[in-house]
Amino acid sequence: KGRWVGVALLSAHKGNCYPIDQSAELIKQLAARYDKVFVFGNGTYQKQFCEGMESLFPAVVSVAERASLDEQMDLISVLDAVVTVDHPVLSLASLVGTPAVSVWGATHPFIESCGYGQDPRYTVQLDLPCRPCSEGGRRPCLFGHYECMTRIGPEMVLAKLLKLFGR
């Protein structure tokens, strides 16, 4: 019952990773607004972050390293939407027809693909002269500031989600 949103904002590569403090703020806002917020992640630091969000906000459920790929696909298929960076969750959402708001930093949706069947109107990115600068977000920022991600405020991401939901 209610509105369920999936979130995958962290990445193994800094160029694809939404900043931790901004991720936490966005998840806080989502948890206050929606019935369930499922956070996805892989690896130790992502798992710790997801479990930390789960302990702070009753609406948040960490999926990090708790669900198989099949179970993640099943869950994503019943979500109302996902909010994700260039991450496998975007691909899984595309496979099962779940709409996505995707956040792009060093990479670009027209190079990496915003996901099969995903509406490019729900991408969040900044038009910076240095973007895109990296395939897969692997290359360090040429200027060391990662403004392509740090300048995307949580309110910008939430605004796209609200637009997707028709509000």
Helices and strands as residue ranges (DSSP letters): E 4-8, G 14-16, H 20-33, E 36-39, H 44-56, E 60-62, H 69-78, E 81-85, H 88-96, E 100-103, H 109-112, G 120-122, E 123-124, H 147-150, H 154-164
